[in-house]
Amino acid sequence: MAVTSKKTKKPTAAAKNKTKKTDHGHDSCGPACSCSAPPKKGALKEKINLGVFFGGRSSEHEVSLVSAKSIIDSIDTKKYNIIPIGITKHGNFVYLKGSTDPAEIVKKGVHAVFIAQPGVSHNLWIIDENKEGEIEALSIDIAFPVLHGPFGEDGKIQALFEMAEIPYVGSDVLGSACAMDKVAMKNLFMAYELPIVNFAHFTVHDYKTDKKAILDSIKKALAPPYFVKPANLGSSVGITKVSKNSALEAAIETALSYDYKVIVEQGHEVREIEVAIMGNFELMVAEPGEVMPDADFYDYNDKYKSGKAKFSIPAKLPKKTLEEVKELAIDAYRAVDAKGFSRVDMFVDKKTGEIFVNEINTIPGFTSISMFPKMFEASGVSYKKIVGHLLDYAVELFDYKCRLKV
């Protein structure tokens, strides 16, 4: 029998690593692992090499650069050596010696190769083709992926870190993949009996094979307005609000230009509520916040360009509703097996007060004005402390994993 705990910590409580240290480290452990052998008396504690990965191939590339800049500026440099690794829009890893500016690194950086193998003393090779292929070898002890959307938030880069056997911030491969795919996520929410809006989904093969059947089934199951979305994308990219059935085909074509799988969700007149969560097993839950879009819905332009959306932290909801929202957010976090941190997006129906779980983001926006850090800051946890907690959670989960018999 699986037992799911809903135990939470107050936001102001410090994250504690309860794993006991042993006298001898495991083969795959590095300086980041708490089970590594302790330093000799009087010896200086070794600084940990922290690789911050940002950019990426997704349409959320620019958002990632801003998030990474905020995180890099908040890392405790007395404890960590920061190694910033950019990923271009073509998927190439780059590094620029002496720079901690993500935008500059992505633009001017030289080729970098990450070695996804355990026990490699130097797992990041910098190759400067301008200097006849001169190579510099670096070592990353912990990875902090600040990558939004496909190839960063969907389990792919997390798999690289698993293969290299190093700790990394955030959800592991399973949690990342389940949260990224909206169809898989909704199915897990249903398994946990969470309240969600009605939805339909199909693949490009289904659509091309029998377009009429797909269109008829959507019109029969859902009533306008509804939202047509790519199944694997974030920041509202590729999403269309359909108010008339005549606009359905165009919306589907837009979604299919971003993913081969499409989800169509029933629209409601709602308030958009967000919940920030941190932790692996014992969770810290911030007070929920509310997003008040300037546009018809909280789209990409409203999120990152116009600056006209308004926010309320905490959300102005009855106490009972706020508690229910937090409980459902915890259930959603457990449903996809999220780890480290996530932001859960919820709806509260304006007419009925009914609560719906919309989706979970395992690497939410992390700029200084993003909702995730703002909700925790309003709950008494500074941005710098949030970053510290996330690194602690990465080591905590790795400590458990590196003791497993494989």
HUPE-V41054 format. One record per backbone hydrogen bond with DSSP energy under -1.0 kcal/mol. NH is the residue of the N-H (numbers start at 0). CO is the residue of the C=O. E is the energy in kcal/mol with one decimal. If there is no record, write none. Layout:
BEGIN
nh:NH co:CO e:E
nh:NH co:CO e:E
END
This chain:
BEGIN
nh:8 co:282 e:-4.4
nh:12 co:9 e:-2.1
nh:28 co:25 e:-1.4
nh:32 co:29 e:-1.5
nh:35 co:32 e:-1.4
nh:42 co:39 e:-2.4
nh:47 co:78 e:-2.5
nh:49 co:80 e:-3.2
nh:50 co:141 e:-3.1
nh:51 co:82 e:-1.8
nh:52 co:143 e:-1.9
nh:53 co:84 e:-1.8
nh:55 co:86 e:-2.7
nh:60 co:57 e:-1.2
nh:63 co:59 e:-2.0
nh:64 co:60 e:-1.6
nh:65 co:61 e:-1.6
nh:66 co:62 e:-2.5
nh:67 co:63 e:-2.8
nh:68 co:64 e:-1.9
nh:69 co:65 e:-1.8
nh:70 co:66 e:-2.1
nh:71 co:67 e:-3.0
nh:72 co:68 e:-1.9
nh:73 co:70 e:-1.4
nh:78 co:75 e:-1.2
nh:79 co:75 e:-2.1
nh:80 co:47 e:-2.9
nh:82 co:49 e:-3.2
nh:84 co:51 e:-3.2
nh:85 co:93 e:-2.2
nh:86 co:53 e:-1.9
nh:87 co:91 e:-2.7
nh:90 co:87 e:-1.6
nh:93 co:85 e:-2.8
nh:94 co:109 e:-2.2
nh:98 co:95 e:-2.1
nh:104 co:100 e:-2.5
nh:105 co:101 e:-2.4
nh:106 co:102 e:-1.5
nh:107 co:103 e:-3.0
nh:108 co:104 e:-2.3
nh:109 co:94 e:-2.8
nh:111 co:92 e:-2.4
nh:112 co:124 e:-2.8
nh:114 co:122 e:-3.3
nh:116 co:114 e:-1.6
nh:123 co:137 e:-2.2
nh:124 co:112 e:-2.8
nh:125 co:135 e:-3.5
nh:126 co:110 e:-3.0
nh:127 co:133 e:-2.8
nh:128 co:126 e:-1.0
nh:130 co:127 e:-1.6
nh:132 co:127 e:-1.0
nh:133 co:127 e:-1.1
nh:135 co:125 e:-2.3
nh:137 co:123 e:-3.4
nh:140 co:48 e:-2.3
nh:141 co:48 e:-1.9
nh:142 co:166 e:-2.4
nh:143 co:50 e:-3.3
nh:145 co:52 e:-3.4
nh:151 co:148 e:-1.4
nh:152 co:148 e:-2.9
nh:158 co:154 e:-1.5
nh:159 co:155 e:-1.0
nh:160 co:156 e:-1.7
nh:161 co:157 e:-2.0
nh:162 co:158 e:-2.4
nh:163 co:159 e:-2.0
nh:165 co:160 e:-1.8
nh:168 co:142 e:-2.2
nh:175 co:171 e:-2.5
nh:176 co:172 e:-2.4
nh:177 co:173 e:-2.6
nh:178 co:174 e:-2.0
nh:179 co:175 e:-1.7
nh:180 co:176 e:-1.9
nh:181 co:230 e:-2.6
nh:184 co:180 e:-2.8
nh:185 co:181 e:-2.2
nh:186 co:182 e:-2.2
nh:187 co:183 e:-2.0
nh:188 co:184 e:-2.4
nh:189 co:185 e:-2.4
nh:190 co:186 e:-1.8
nh:191 co:187 e:-1.5
nh:192 co:189 e:-1.5
nh:193 co:188 e:-2.7
nh:199 co:263 e:-2.4
nh:201 co:261 e:-2.0
nh:203 co:259 e:-2.4
nh:206 co:202 e:-2.2
nh:207 co:203 e:-2.5
nh:208 co:204 e:-2.2
nh:209 co:205 e:-2.3
nh:213 co:209 e:-1.8
nh:214 co:210 e:-2.7
nh:215 co:211 e:-2.7
nh:216 co:212 e:-2.2
nh:217 co:213 e:-2.0
nh:218 co:214 e:-2.3
nh:219 co:215 e:-1.7
nh:220 co:216 e:-2.1
nh:221 co:217 e:-2.8
nh:225 co:241 e:-1.9
nh:226 co:264 e:-2.8
nh:227 co:239 e:-2.5
nh:228 co:262 e:-2.9
nh:230 co:260 e:-2.6
nh:236 co:233 e:-1.8
nh:238 co:235 e:-1.2
nh:239 co:227 e:-2.0
nh:241 co:225 e:-3.4
nh:246 co:243 e:-2.1
nh:247 co:244 e:-1.7
nh:250 co:246 e:-1.7
nh:251 co:247 e:-2.2
nh:252 co:248 e:-2.3
nh:253 co:249 e:-1.9
nh:254 co:250 e:-2.2
nh:255 co:251 e:-2.7
nh:257 co:254 e:-1.6
nh:258 co:254 e:-1.4
nh:261 co:201 e:-2.9
nh:262 co:228 e:-2.5
nh:263 co:199 e:-3.3
nh:264 co:226 e:-2.7
nh:265 co:197 e:-2.9
nh:266 co:224 e:-2.2
nh:270 co:347 e:-2.5
nh:272 co:345 e:-2.1
nh:273 co:288 e:-3.0
nh:274 co:343 e:-2.4
nh:276 co:341 e:-2.6
nh:277 co:283 e:-2.4
nh:278 co:339 e:-2.8
nh:282 co:6 e:-1.6
nh:283 co:277 e:-3.0
nh:285 co:275 e:-2.4
nh:288 co:273 e:-2.4
nh:289 co:311 e:-2.6
nh:290 co:271 e:-2.7
nh:291 co:309 e:-3.5
nh:298 co:296 e:-2.1
nh:302 co:298 e:-2.1
nh:303 co:299 e:-2.6
nh:304 co:300 e:-2.1
nh:305 co:300 e:-2.7
nh:309 co:291 e:-2.4
nh:311 co:289 e:-2.3
nh:314 co:287 e:-2.4
nh:316 co:314 e:-1.8
nh:321 co:317 e:-2.4
nh:322 co:318 e:-2.2
nh:323 co:319 e:-2.0
nh:324 co:320 e:-2.7
nh:325 co:321 e:-2.1
nh:326 co:322 e:-2.3
nh:327 co:323 e:-2.5
nh:328 co:324 e:-2.1
nh:329 co:325 e:-2.1
nh:330 co:326 e:-2.0
nh:331 co:327 e:-2.3
nh:332 co:328 e:-2.2
nh:333 co:329 e:-2.4
nh:334 co:330 e:-2.5
nh:335 co:331 e:-1.5
nh:337 co:332 e:-2.7
nh:340 co:338 e:-2.1
nh:341 co:276 e:-2.1
nh:342 co:360 e:-2.2
nh:343 co:274 e:-2.9
nh:344 co:358 e:-3.1
nh:345 co:272 e:-3.9
nh:346 co:355 e:-2.8
nh:347 co:270 e:-2.0
nh:348 co:353 e:-3.2
nh:349 co:268 e:-2.7
nh:352 co:348 e:-2.0
nh:355 co:346 e:-2.8
nh:356 co:194 e:-3.4
nh:357 co:344 e:-2.3
nh:358 co:344 e:-1.4
nh:360 co:342 e:-2.8
nh:369 co:366 e:-1.4
nh:373 co:369 e:-1.8
nh:374 co:370 e:-2.8
nh:375 co:371 e:-1.5
nh:376 co:372 e:-2.8
nh:377 co:373 e:-2.2
nh:379 co:376 e:-1.4
nh:380 co:375 e:-2.7
nh:385 co:381 e:-2.3
nh:386 co:382 e:-2.1
nh:387 co:383 e:-1.9
nh:388 co:384 e:-2.6
nh:389 co:385 e:-2.4
nh:390 co:386 e:-1.8
nh:391 co:387 e:-1.9
nh:392 co:388 e:-2.6
nh:393 co:389 e:-1.8
nh:394 co:390 e:-1.8
nh:395 co:391 e:-2.5
nh:396 co:392 e:-2.4
nh:397 co:393 e:-1.9
nh:398 co:394 e:-2.6
nh:399 co:395 e:-1.5
nh:400 co:396 e:-2.2
nh:401 co:397 e:-2.9
nh:403 co:400 e:-1.7
END
